[in-house]
Amino acid sequence: MLGMTAQSEQTSPAGADRRYDVVVVGGGAAGLSGALTLARARRSVLVIDAGRPRNAPAGHVHNYLTRDGVPPARLLEEGRAEVAGYGGEFVTGEVVTAERLDAGGFRVVLADGSAVTADRLLVTTGLVDELPAVPGVAERWGRDVLHCPYCHGWEVRDQAIGVLATGPSSVHQAELWRQWSKDVTLFLHTAAEPDADAAERLAARDITVVRGEVTGLEVTGDRLTGVRLAGGRVIGREALVVAPRFTARAGVLTGLGLETTDLLKGEQVVGGYIAVDPSGATRVPGVWAAGNVADPTEQVIGAAAAGLRAGAAINADLIDEETRRAVAGRRAPSSARTEREAAEHPLGDHPPMSGEEFWDARYGESERIWSGNANVILVREVSGMAPGDALDLGCGEGADAIWLARRGWRVTAADISGVALDRAAREAERAGVAGRVDWQRHDLGTSFPAGTFDLVSAHFLHSMTDMPREEILRTAASAVAPGGILLVVGHAGPPPWEHDHSHVRLPTTDEVLRELRLPEGGWEVLLSEEYERSQTAPGGHAVTRQDNVLKVRRLPL
């Protein structure tokens, strides 16, 4: 990275335990523009950049109003200085993974093993230009081997320009470059012969078509002078235009469940990108993307504008969350205080807080509490079942219900928190399964969803507030249809970071089975076991937890 002071640039995160409002992954025009917007909004921002900008081979940036002709390195240097001037921080390094924390937010891990956490992520990692495998092309890339006429056309105007055909769009590419020079030659290379219409268009514009495979470039005095064909023939050219494949640098997003979408030109796949909405938001809550990783055709000024939009959207999203938390805090004590008081004063010598108030306050503390992934036991035990009607008790933010709906189940999902249910419904809409999930708000101790179900699932149905868990699970068992399954998963012990958990009862599977009071001869136990699973602690480190699972089947009539 260039031009930063020791106070604002480090080689590893400054205090891995520090949590930033936003981590920006990628320090190009989009990332710096987003960071500047957020820093000016008084957000704590960390930019992590590997120092390998896509446009490094280019001599100048063009079509950037008031900055036309500036060297790319200088634009980034001055951009970093502006971000640092508002308190933004920088780390030189490569991000290898990003993961959602169970307690909310994200953990970003660098190649050197260091890590940092953030409430939101802005990914601006750009793309990689995959060039045609012609000797000499990579070495001349960004100098006299080019692809964008708006970036480089003026600089090679009136020169002898060659266009290397790599697919059906190459004819259009040759016609486009004809605007900057009358001397344009289309090298068919390994592409198909133009059809009659394309051939007529090329002839009408005096664009020469040369057949034969291109095997290399001729360079004299560090300048391109010709294109060499199989057989040794050389045709003089001063610039060569190629069409790279634009591959998004999206590896950091795969751990969050984001995959690239094919970029098409006609029927030809010319690259990939991460799909985002107009603000840059991905389908993963809390994660934005901007610049070429989201739009491979974007130029520098457009990437900077996309970074600005994403930065403003992230700030607005943080404000919404902070406002929800403030409202929840105004309505009720903080969850930490509430948990303590629920433990110390079960009968209460202070104004009582309802279960709805407690859990709304708990979910209102951050944009997401849980990982967004379906529980592993649900996935393991239900994957082989034929879809039917399912009831998800204590559905929270909806990951289990959405997973079931995606696999064809008709789901009734119940939770005590309206905040969690609203969040789950929005996620179901994004996942395209809103019509398959019926979100219902219930304090299960006083009301219960109607109907019978082929699957009734209760994962981690524990509460810091008073909750008649045994009665709820007995009601759940009565809601299982003949031949259906009741799946109960619970904690076998407190989390390693919390030693006083005495106010929450954590029964064994044998205790749960006895408390269900299932009629003899009407049920069979399919699974009763304790198991270990990995979890990320609030500090960001991995821990192991003990949980248990009880799976029983109601026998057919």
N, C-alpha and C positions, 0 to 999 in steps of 0.2 A: 504494500500500500504506500502511497506517496504523500509526502508533505505533512503528515500528522505529527503532533507533539507527543512527547512521552506521557503527558497527562491524559490524552484522549485515546491513545492507541496502545493495546496490549497484545501479547501473543497468546494469552489464555484469559478466560473470563475473570474479571476482577471480583474475586469472592464468589465462589461457585454457589454459596448458599443464598446469594442475593437474588431477589425476584424482581424482574423488570416488568413494567407494564407491557412492553412490546419488544420482542426480538425480531430484527430484520435479518433474514438470511440472504445475503447477496448485496454487494455494495456498488452496483452500477447506477445508471440514471434513475431507474424506477425505485430501487432501494433507498438511495440517498434522498430522493424527492419525498418518499413516504416518511423517512426518518426525520427530515426537516419539518414536515407538516406536524408530525407527532411531537417533536421536541418543542416547537413553537406553541403547541397546545399544553405544554408543561407536563408531558409524559416522560417517564424514564424509559430510554430507548437504548438498545445495544444493537449495533450493526456488526454482523460476522461476515467476513469476506475473505475468499481465498486468494485474491489478487490476480486473477486470470480473466480479465474482461474479454468478451467476445471480439470487440472492435480494436483490440490492441494492435493488430497488424496495420490498421488504417492510419493514414497520416492526419486526417482531419475529420471533424464532424460537420455535416451539412444539413440544411433545412431547419436549423434551430435558430429561431428569430433572435437577433442581436448577438448570437454566438456562432454564426456560420464561419467555418474555417478553423475553429479552435481545435487543437490537438486533443484526442480523447483523454490522454493522461492528465492534461491540465484541467479539463472539465471536471474530472473526478476529484482531483486534488482540491480545487476550489469548492466543490460541493461538500467534501468532507470537512473542510474548514468551516463552512457555514453551519453544518450540523453540529460540529463540536462547539461552535460559538453559543449554541442554545442548550448545551449540556449533554448532547448525545455522545455516546461512548462507542469505541471501536475495538474489535478483536480481529487479528489476522489468523485465519484458520479455515478449515473445511468442515462443514457440518455433515455428519454421516447418518444420524438418525434423529427423529423427533417423535416423542410419544406423549400421549395425554396422561396426566396424573389423575389418580383416583380422587384426590382432594380438589381437583380443578386446575386448569392451566396446563402448561406443557413443559416438558424437560427436553432440552436440546443438547445433544452429545456431539463433541468435536472429535476429529481423528486422533488427537493426542490423548483422548480419554477424559478431558475436562468436560464440564457440563454447566448449564445455566438454566434457570426456569423463567417462565414468562406467562402472563395472563393471555396474551394474544401473539400470533405469529403472522408475519408478512414475509412471504417467500418470493424473492425476485432473482432467482438463480439463472435466468436467461436460458440460452440454448447452445447446442453444439452444432456447427456446420459440418455435416458429413459430405465431403467433397468427392467428386468422381475419381475413380482410381486410374488417373492418367499421370505418368511421371512428370514432375515439375509443377503440377497444379498447386499442390499444398505449399510449396516453397514460395510461389508468387502470389498467394492468396492475400487479398487486401491491397495489393500494389498495382499490378496490371492484370491479374486474374480477378474478375469482379462478378457481382451478381445483380446489384441494384442500380438502375440508371439514375434514380433520384439521389442516391448517395454519391455516385462517381461519374455520372454521365457527362456533366459539364467539364470535368477534368480530362476526359478523353474525347471531347467533341472534335469532329472532323478527322479523327484518326481512323486507321484501318482496324476495324473491330471484327472479331470472330465470335460466333455463338456456338457452343458445344451442345449438340442435341442430346438430351437424356430422356425424353418422353414426349407425349403429345403436346405439351404446353410450350415446347421449344420454338415452334413456329410463331406463336404470339410473342415470345421473348425477342425473337429476331425483329419482328415488326415494331416492337416497343423501342429497341435500341436504334432503329432506323431514324428516330426523331433527332438523335444526337450526331449522326454521321450518315453520309451518303454511301460510304464504303463499308457495307456489312456483309459478312459471309456466314452462312449457316453450314456447319460441319455436321453431317448426319451421324457420323461416328457409328454407334451401334443401334440407333433409333430406326424406326420404320420409315419407309418412303412416304413423303407427304401425299395425301390424297389429291384429287384433281382440283378441288376448291382451294386447298392450302397452297398447292403449286402455283395456281393462278394469282393468288394474293402475293406470294413472294415475288413472282415475276413482275407484277404490276409495280412493286416498290423497288425494283432493281436490286433485290437481295439475291446474291449468288448462293447456289446450293452445291456443296462439295460432298461427294460420296466417298466412303472408305473410313476405316477405323483410325482414330487419332491415337498415336503411340507416344507422343511426347511433345515438348516445347523446345524451341530454339531461343537461346538467351545470349545476347552479346553485350558485354560491358554492363552487366546487371540490368539489362532492359530486355523485355520480350521483343523478339524480332520475327518469330514465325511459329507456325503450327506444323508438326511433322506427322505425316500419314504413314500407314503400313506400306512398305515398299520403298520408303525413303523420300518421297516427295515432300517438299517444304513449301508452304504457302505463307507469304509474308503477312504478319499481323502485329499490331502494336498493343492490342488489348484482347483478352479472351474472356467471354462471359460464360459462366457456368451456372447451373441450378443445383445448389446443395440440397441435401435432405436436412430439414430443420428438426433436430431432436431436442426436446425439452430436457433441461437438467432437473429432473423431477424425482430423483432417487430418494431425497430426504422426505418426500411426502408419502412414499409407499407404506411406511409404518403407520400412517394415519388413515390408510384405506383409500388413498387417492391414486387413481391410475390415469394415464394419458389418453387423450382422445385423438383419433387420426385426423390430420389436416389433409383435406382433399383439394386437388385442383382438377376439376372435372371428375373423372373416375380414378385418377392417379393419386396415391398416397405420397405426399411430399414432406411429411413430418408428423409431429405430435405436439400436443399442448395440454395444459391443465384447464379444464372448463371452469369458468367463473361467471358470476352475474355482473351487471354493469358497474357495481362498486368494487369488484375484485374479490368478493366473497366466494369461497369454494363451498362445496356441499358439506364440509366438515365445520361445524360451528367453532368460531374462534380462529379460523385459518383463512388468510387472504393471500392472493397471488397477483402479481402485476408485472408488466414488462413482457419480454419475449417468452418467458415460461408459460404465459397465458395467451399471448398473441404473437406467434412467430414472425408475422409480417410487420410488426410495429417498428417504427424508427425511433431515434433517441428522444426526440421531443415528445412523441406520443407515449413512450415508456415513462418519461418523467411525469406527464399528465396522469397516466394510470396510477403511478405511485402516489401522487397527490390525492386522487380520488380514494384510493384504498386507505391512505393515512387518515383522511377525514372520516371515512366510514368506520374505521377501527376506533377512533376517538369517540364517535357517536355511540358505538356499541358499548364501550367502556362506561360512558356516561349513563346509558340505560341501566346497566348492571349496578352501578354505584347508587343510582336513584332507587332501584328496587330494594337494594340492601338498606338504604337509609329509611325507606318507608317501612320495611320489615322491622328495622331496629326501633323505629318510633312507635310501632304498634306493640312491640314485645321486647323483652330483654334479649341480649345476644344469645346465640345457641350455647356458647361456652358457659355463660352464667346459668342458662336454663338447665343444661345438663348437670351442673354442679348442684343447683337447687333441687332438681328432681331427685338426685341421689341423697341429698342431705335432708330434704323436707318432703318425703313422699306424700304426706297428708297435707303439707303446705301451711305455712304461717305467713304467707305472702299472697298477693292476688294470684289466683290460679291461671295457668296458661293452658288453653285447649290444645289437643293434638294437632288440629288444623293450623293453629297459630305457630306452634313449635316447628312443624315441618315446612310451612311456608317460609318462616324465617330462615330455616336451615338451607333450603334450596335457593332462597333469595340472596345468599351470601356470595355466590359466584355464578357465572354463566352456565357452568356444568359441574356437577358434583362427581358423577361416575365416569367411567372410561368411554362410554358410548358403544361398547362391544357387548354382545350377548354373553351371559354367564356360561362358563365352559361346561358345566355339568348339564345344563339345558341342551346345549349343542350336542354333547356326547350321547345323552339319553333319548333325545327326541328325533335326531336326524333320520333314524330308520322308521319312524312312525308315519302312517298314512295321515295326511292333513284332515282335520275336522274342526270341531269347535273347541277353543281353548280359553281358559280363564287365567289371567296373570294377576296375582294378588300382590299388592305393594309394588306396582310396576315402575315407580319412580319416573325417570326420564325416558322410559319406553324402549330401551335397547332390546330386551327379551321379546316384547310384543311385536316390535318391528321385524325382528329376525323371524319370528313365527309367521307373520303376515307375508313376508317375502317368499316363504316356502309353501304358501297356499292355505294356511290356517285362517279361519275366521276368529278373531280375537276380541274378547272383552277384557279390558285392562283397567284395573281399579287401583286408586291410590288416595291417600288422605290429603295430599297437597295439591291445591289448584295450580300453584306455580310450576310444579313438576309436570302436571298433566298438560298445561298449556305448552310447555317446552317440548314434551313428547309428541303432541299433536303437530307442532310445526316440523319436527324432524320426520314424522311419518309422511307429511305432505311432501317434503323434499325427497323422501325415499320412494315416492310414488305408490304408497300403500294406504293412504288415508281412508279409502273406502272399505278396507278390510279390518280396521280396528275401531272398536267402540270404547272411547275413553270415558270412564265413569268415576266421579269423586265419591268415595265412601270412607267414613270412619268405620272400619270393619267390625268394631265392637258394637256398633249400634245399627248399621245397615249393611246389606250384602247384595251383590249382583244377582239378579233372578236367572233361573234357567239351570240346565244340566250341561255338562261339558265332557268331551272326550279326554281332555287334559286339563288338570288344575295344577298350576305351578305357584309355589310360594318360596321365593329366594330371599334369604336373609330378612325374614319378617320379624325384626327386632325393633324395639323403640326405647328411647330414653324416657319417654312419658308412659303413663299407665296404659297398658293395652292387654286385653284378655286373650293372649295368644292361643292358649289351649282351646278356648271356646271357638275362636276364629277358625282354627284348623279342623275342629270337629264339623263346623258348618261347611268348610271347604270339602271335606270328605263326602258329606251328604250331597254336594253338588256334582260329584263325579258320576257320569252315566255308566250303566252296565258295560263292562269291558274296557272302561276308561282307566286313566292313570292319575294318581296323586303323587306329585314330586315335591318334596320338602327339603330345602337346602338351608343350612344354618351355620353359624359360627360355633366352633367347638371350644374357642377360647378368645380372650380379648386380643386386640392388636398389640404387637410387641412394644409400640411406643406409648401405650396407655396401660398403666398398671392397676388402677382402681376401676374395675368394671363390675363391682359387686351389685350395683343397682339394676343391672340387666341380666336376666336369667338366660343361660345358654345350655339348654338340655341336650343330652345325648340322643341318638336315634332310638335307642330302646325306650327312653323316657317319652319321646314323642309318640312312639307306637302305642305305649300303654295309655297315654293321655288321649289318643284318638278314639279309644273305646270302640274299635271296629267290631261289628257282629261276627262271631265265630262262624267260619265256613263261607263267609261272603267276600273275603279278600285274600289275596296272596302277596307276600313280601317278595319283591323282585330284587331289591338292593337295600342294604343297610351297612354303611361303611363310613369311616373317617378318612379324610384325604388332605394332602398338602397342596397349597397353591402359592404362587409368587404374587407379591403386591408391591406397589411403590409407596413408600412411606412419605409423610408430608415433607420431609427434608429432601426427597428426591432419590433416596437410596432404596435398593431392593431388599425386601424382607420375605420371610416365609410364614404363612398363616395356616392354622389347622381349622378345617371346616368338616361338616358331615352332611350326608345325604341319605334320605329315606325315600324309596320308590315303591309304592304299593299299587296293586291293580284290583279293581272291583270286578269280581267274577260275573260273567254274563248270567242273565236270568235263565 
